[in-house]
Amino acid sequence: MARGKLKQNKKKPLIVICSEGGKKSSEYYYFRNFTNRDLRIQFSTGNSTDPKGMLEDLLKYIHNEDIASEDNCKIFLVLDTDLNEKRINEIKEIKSICTDNNIEIVTSAPTFEIWYVMHYRSNELKFQTSKDVKRELEKLNGTYSENLDMYKVIKDSTENARKTAKSIEKQFIKESDDLLNANPHTSIYKILDAIDEFNNLNKSK
């Protein structure tokens, strides 16, 4: 028993991400860059695109991969609000289940790509549709597709993006507004915070 536990403790910290599109998503092409010799990043499987279905896929993945046995693990469900009231309500409905299963919901509005745009500027971030965000990103970057590895392009501006995202979130919380209704917003920085936490944990050993 002790020998088995010792082996388990040697496992690298793990971050599990569930995003729409899985390994074909822009989130995958971005976050795969953060895997290193001391940190594992895994994407859950499943084809669902609605919040409830994605959560069900994630829970199955957690069970099948025995994620509960991991000593150092954080799990994120990454969702776009699409500025859609029905979708926002669905996100609210799954919050308690996520909390019970140690899953942190990370939302962006209108879409994940607003995180990329924040690397270019800190204002004029309000868009009406996900397509508008992607069109703007194409203008800013010269080209854009969901399978483009944007990390290599924007990595030097990440701290600026984090500051912008946190500032927007702080303002909405201060005004007692529901972040899910905020346009724009993104909590993607929370995954980066978790990555930093695990990387610093390894450095302190």
Disulfide bonds with the S-S distance in Angstrom:
none
